[in-house]
Amino acid sequence: MNRDIFIRNLTKEKIEMSPKGRKAGELSPEEFEKCYENFFDMIFEIAATDVSAVEGYGEFDENNKAPYKTLEEFIRADMVEEPEDGYWKNWKEMFGTTFLEEDYYNEIAEKALKYVPFCEGQRYLANNNTFFCNMIVGDDGKTYCADWGRAGIMDFMMDFAILDLNKPYLLVPEKLYEYAKKKNIKIDNFKERFLCMAYYKGIVTLRWHASIDDLESCESIVKSLNALEGRMAKL
């Protein structure tokens, strides 16, 4: 089944698959400040999808199945293991030949795995690609995800962590923490779950940018990752 059709059916057609409007990446920090709750509303609307009929964790495969039994399995497979074929085959050869440093990579990967027990059991539909370049802001101010190619079952904090990784100066987790209190939304183990998702997605995104020799993005991601625990400690 086509991915868009699968997502539309899973969400009972509550998700707009062909949104029209302004690219979210064009928003200034001042504009985001005025409408960030719309982004949060969107992520929670996605997370409210009933996924009880879908087993497992991880990004949906070509058959729209979540192939891993646990969240840790999913993260380890993507973050630590080397696939037998495809783009990431033998990716560890990048250590020493690109910006990717083995000690640093392993340090961040261990941090993600340290916090993963706090995310186990958190099974939600996540877009898993909520970079601003992949989102649309409609004329009514409502926000939409335009790319569902990496969607899957995981902790919904993933979508917030990706928002922050893209533009940490927008202070997404800080705003989310206050938003949840205002809306009376209980997010158990908020800090640990955010850190797990942020470290995992951050380090694999760093790997991607290192693979294409994008030094500027690599340096930005490292700076973001290094600041995470200090930011969480202030919440």
Steps between C-alpha positions, in 0.01 A plus 500: 500500500622849417644673811275806473191281467614293799551810715168647390320177590685463830409854604143463372569775245574759769841573346522726195741324264528781243508819707518841340654810650830652599812293563564491874871547440427856387370603843710748693560433871252777577235336283562161658461656844148606406389164356711226663197356679360407159807280440454339840128448438586327172743257663257412777224450241724254315589327827131462587460251214380157613791264422375203702458297181865560402767288669861588570722806490703684242462659161244331281659269246392454138202297625402772749603282794693614807763223502659520847377342822635779722598862460855412601521248215393770257751755628787250513432378148510851358758661724755227575469207261621482140246377243595234248425728206375844410633849564627426851682176425845519666420849629750464786775545243407869526681517834831665435423582138223758555394749765343210692713421806464151645537592868247781475254291301516219754466744790175644364370155399557376855305797636206418274507137617530611863166678476318256272334306789297815571360483146412132489126450482449844349334388176369783289478591136783742427577682178871460582598766247382824659780716370362842413576447133248212501210693652239741371317783673151549356330834449301430817822456699459124539813296437540181299763237429559469126727194500401170663775284352667436837190466715479223755412389851711652776493755781325818381786695658692411183306760301575769759868402513530538122342845517765599753791341312415705195486833682605475867486877546119474480507324840252227412532281814487804725181616330357147500557464874295814569241413233437161661450660841261758357300239309508254791675240285694251711829393342664250733882506511499806274872574519622142462273426204592821322870434552472145367326606181722806455827311546392220269368721221782750546783250461352323196434839341861595573605178326295596194652845472848358551437256214445792262783711645265768631735638763287802589198285587719253690640776719149635565370156602793435735440836665133413544572154641756633746250751642210259553559383857565852623174617346302212649650566843345846498145372450 
